[in-house]
Amino acid sequence: MPPEKIAAIIMEPVQGEGGFVMPSAHFVKGVKKICDKYGILFIADEVQTGFGRTGKMFAMEHYDVVPDLITMSKSIGAGLPISAVTGRAEIMDSPILAKSAELMGEARLGA
């Protein structure tokens, strides 16, 4: 597939459902290098590994790689079903992302 047809690569820093498999730092850095070369977003799925579950705040820190976006859940809510996405300002502040957030509506806790 041509790289201009790929919007993003999503990677779990530790494959949780596959037996807790950690890729090598060389592999993770190689994926990030490919993403940077072709303008593909690199997204770290930190749903199971974020917030200190691997000894660092986020598992991506073990690889010395900064993703474009990070998805989070589970530990962020301590049992409350909540999730979050954070990332580079130029992505998070994009008008396209802001428009899609309007479509999701608001869900207030305790409302």
C-alpha positions as CSV (number, residue, x, y, z in Angstrom):
1,M,0.0,0.0,0.0
2,P,1.4,3.4,-0.8
3,P,2.3,5.4,2.3
4,E,0.1,8.4,1.3
5,K,-2.9,6.1,1.8
6,I,-2.0,5.3,5.4
7,A,-3.3,7.8,8.0
8,A,-1.8,6.3,11.1
9,I,0.0,3.3,12.7
10,I,-1.4,2.3,16.1
11,M,0.9,0.3,18.3
12,E,0.6,-1.1,21.8
13,P,3.9,-0.5,23.6
14,V,3.3,-3.9,25.3
15,Q,1.0,-6.3,23.5
16,G,-1.3,-7.1,26.4
17,E,-3.8,-9.6,24.9
18,G,-1.0,-11.5,23.1
19,G,0.9,-12.6,26.1
20,F,2.6,-9.4,27.4
21,V,5.0,-9.1,24.5
22,M,7.4,-6.2,24.5
23,P,8.9,-5.2,21.1
24,S,12.5,-4.2,21.0
25,A,13.4,-0.5,21.1
26,H,15.0,-1.0,17.7
27,F,11.7,-2.1,16.3
28,V,9.6,0.7,17.9
29,K,12.2,3.3,16.8
30,G,12.1,1.9,13.3
31,V,8.3,2.1,13.1
32,K,8.5,5.8,14.3
33,K,11.2,6.5,11.7
34,I,9.0,5.2,8.9
35,C,6.0,7.2,10.2
36,D,8.1,10.4,10.3
37,K,9.5,9.7,6.8
38,Y,6.1,9.4,5.2
39,G,4.0,11.8,7.3
40,I,2.1,8.9,9.0
41,L,0.8,9.5,12.5
42,F,2.3,7.2,15.1
43,I,-0.3,6.4,17.8
44,A,0.6,4.7,21.1
45,D,-2.3,2.6,22.5
46,E,-1.5,3.0,26.3
47,V,-5.0,1.8,27.4
48,Q,-3.5,-1.2,29.3
49,T,0.0,0.1,29.9
50,G,-0.3,3.8,30.9
51,F,-0.1,5.5,34.3
52,G,2.8,3.6,35.7
53,R,1.8,0.0,34.9
54,T,5.2,-0.7,33.4
55,G,7.4,1.3,35.9
56,K,7.2,4.5,33.8
57,M,4.3,6.9,33.4
58,F,3.8,5.6,29.9
59,A,5.3,2.4,28.4
60,M,6.5,4.3,25.3
61,E,9.1,5.9,27.6
62,H,10.9,2.6,27.7
63,Y,11.7,3.0,24.0
64,D,12.7,6.7,24.1
65,V,10.1,7.4,21.4
66,V,7.5,10.2,21.5
67,P,4.3,9.3,19.7
68,D,2.1,11.8,17.9
69,L,-1.0,10.7,19.9
70,I,-1.5,8.6,23.0
71,T,-4.8,6.8,23.8
72,M,-5.4,6.1,27.5
73,S,-8.1,4.4,29.7
74,K,-8.3,1.9,32.5
75,S,-5.9,3.3,35.0
76,I,-7.0,6.9,34.3
77,G,-10.4,6.3,35.8
78,A,-9.6,3.9,38.7
79,G,-12.7,1.8,37.8
80,L,-14.7,4.6,36.2
81,P,-15.3,4.0,32.5
82,I,-13.3,7.0,31.1
83,S,-10.8,7.4,28.4
84,A,-8.6,10.2,26.8
85,V,-6.5,11.0,23.8
86,T,-3.6,13.4,24.0
87,G,-1.1,14.5,21.4
88,R,0.8,17.2,19.7
89,A,-0.9,20.5,19.7
90,E,-1.0,20.9,16.0
91,I,-3.0,17.6,15.8
92,M,-5.3,18.2,18.8
93,D,-6.0,21.8,17.8
94,S,-6.9,20.9,14.2
95,P,-10.3,22.2,12.9
96,I,-11.1,18.7,11.6
97,L,-10.7,17.1,15.1
98,A,-12.7,19.9,16.7
99,K,-15.6,19.3,14.3
100,S,-15.7,15.6,15.0
101,A,-15.7,16.3,18.8
102,E,-18.9,18.3,18.3
103,L,-20.5,15.3,16.7
104,M,-19.9,13.1,19.8
105,G,-21.9,15.5,22.1
106,E,-21.3,15.9,25.8
107,A,-21.6,13.2,28.5
108,R,-21.3,14.8,31.9
109,L,-20.7,12.7,35.0
110,G,-23.5,12.8,37.4
111,A,-25.9,14.6,35.0
